[in-house]
Amino acid sequence: MNDRPRADSGFFPGVCPHDCPSACALCLEVTGDGRIGRVRGGRQSYTDGVVCAKVARYAERANHPDRLMRPLRRAGPKGEGRFEPVSWDDALDIVVDGLRRAMQEFGPESVWPYHYAGTMGLVQRAALRRLGHLAGWSRQHETFCVALADAGWLAGVGVKRGVDARELADSDLIVAWGCNPVYTQINFMHWVQKARRARGARLVVVDPYRTPSAEKADLHLMLKPGTDGALACAVMHVLLAEGLADRAYLACHTDFSPAVEAHLASRGPRWAAAITGLSVEEIAAFARLYGSTRASFLRAGHGFTRQRNGAAAMHAVSCLPAVTGAWQARGGGALYGQAALYGLDRRFLYGLDQPVPTARSLDMAAIGRALTGEKAALRDGPKVAAMLIQNTNPAVVAPESAVVRRGFLREDLFVCVHEQFMTDTARLADIVLPATMFPEHDDLYQASGHTFLQGARAAVAPPGECRSNHAFIGELAARLRVEHPAFRLDAASLADRLLHDSGKPGFAELVRSGGLDCAPPFEKAHFLDGFGHADGRFRFMPDWSAIGANHAVMPPFPDHLAVIEEVSEDMPFRLVSAPARHFLNSSFTETASSRAGQGKRPTVLVHPGPAKSLGLGDGDLARLGNRRGSVRLHARITDRVPPETLVVEGQWPNACFVDGIGINALVGAEPGYPNGGAAYHDTAVWLSADADGEKTGP
């Protein structure tokens, strides 16, 4: 069931599948020998010919000599990393045997299909989920990225959509809150630059360190990590106190009340300054700028929500355009994500068009705790005895990564990893299978940061013995005797069925046309016809009980929720494990150009003040730690971070750290409120110079 490749050369359309809001339309060069060459941005109106540097170099990744090309079987002790080639038939026999043994001894829920966003393609990403549903395996609570942000946005807005990013061209003020688009969404910066050139638009960045996006801003608010809700409340306080609120809009379109106003009256700039580390003057100046600019576009990112209070913070931030009425202006309002635009009926795709067994749902961020037998993480069910892993690398990216490794080293755990490279997780597997990359299979894509539904056909043949997710899972389902018509369709036909079920043009038409623009009309995009709640009003007073089970702690009004890991005398720093420009989570860490762009090794950014007091120089080895463990890496001394904040950019392979222990060993797996979510930026640590380390160049 391999996807049909092209056999000719030239330039062909594609879509970037990586975990990024942009889902860029691409133009792929296919060379005379049938390989990927140059990659450019496509001419779809949002992508507008722009593509990030790492994807522009995709030929280096697709044609990498270290790509997995054959199925492999573990040939030594777990974790040693020795493998031997086997045939696909033999590998599938071993996988089927491992899964059946687990199910026979411990029941279907002992199998955990573990997957995430290594590809955002709907067909390839859905295959394992469909098999898990139909087989009765444990399901997965997806908490790595959006659980906290979604909860906060839905609390107020009620539906996951917002203003079309192309309206940035009409904005006079753009606020990038908790995101670093120079690294993570270059197309957004392209539209920001259009607005600056055409209209003199001003850019404000809210971020706990001076990112490249902050360096390009007219105003950077460098607040303490986890304090965004306090800043948002103080801004609302100023807007209401100084006559910058649109009270007619509040009365017509929101549940704003005297109780909300009385609450915000106690949340002024002086209160927020003590929490955020910003000055009273900075907070007030930003509030006045925002309140006096009608066409103000708020881009709410994921970064500031990766705290245990992230949902409360997102809700508070999402209140701002409701207070000023900015939703009424072209180029005004807010955008977090556009998932609700597409109206896709995924029941057939996920195998939910027929009855499926009930099963527990395991928190993917607590994988270490589940694999080491913690009853709460296992939901009081059977142990995890077998795993199928696609599209993610939990040995690096999951919280408490040292605990995750211990779990994977269990001799009674069977693990199959379907991957493109020998990742940290693949090295811990029993069977490793070679996977295709996006130019080598057909798929369908929706976006978070724009409004286009796009399709792409395979541009080149899969190298070696690589198979797509859909092809591999279809064959595995047949061997396990799990029946569903979707397994018998090729990827293009399944995409066509999904589109037909959803009342959309067919897959061939979608590919030919370059995508379907699902942007709603202005009135709907700006919620002038009502927000996503039954009464059509934006909610300053959310019903958190409808969003998550752990809602008792949530504040009744927009507020700062004080549940983050606070600094102390023993752990005086907050650690932010931020995205990197040349990596995308743990993808691209295998290419030489991306590693060179990131400085060839992981570093911790340290302010000169604490560095001097600790005797820590540029290039010295440093040790970071907390109750979860410690990590050694080199220091980079810079005033880009405030004195109390440490930043490590990028999800580097564990082996790149001095002791082979990666940065997420320090990040806790305790869930955020009210519906879970990994708190990657919510970590208190100590820092010391490493007395045994040798100084090297920066």
Secondary structure, DSSP 8 states (H G I E B T S, - for coil): -------S-EEEEEE--SSSTT--EEEEEE-TTS-EEEEEE--STTTTT---HHHHTHHHHHT-TTS--S-EEE-SSTTS--EEE--HHHHHHHHHHHHHHHHHHH-GGGEEEEE-SS---HHHHHHHHHHHHHHT--EEE--SSSHHHHHHHHHHTSSS----GGGGGG-SEEEEES--HHHH-HHHHHHHHHHHHHH--EEEEE-SS--HHHHT-SEEE---TT-HHHHHHHHHHHHHHTT-S-HHHHHHHB---HHHHHHHHT--HHHHHHHHS--HHHHHHHHHHHHT-SSEEEEE-SGGG-STTHHHHHHHHHTHHHHHTGGGSTT-EEES--GGGS----TTTTTTTS------EEEGGGHHHHHTT-TTTTTTS----EEEEES--HHHHSSSHHHHHHHHT-TT-EEEEEESS--TTGGG-SEEEEB--GGGS-EEE--SSS-EEEEE---S---TT-B-HHHHHHHHHHHHT---GGGGS-HHHHHHHHHHHTT---HHHHHHHT-EE----HHHHTTTT--SSTT--B-SS--GGGT-S--TTS-SSS-----S----SSS-EEEEEE--SS-BTTBTTTSHHHHHHTTSS-EEEE-HHHHHHHT--TT-EEEEEETTEEEEEEEEE-TTS-TTEEEEES---GGGSTTS--GGGGS-----TTT----TT-EEEEEEE-TT------
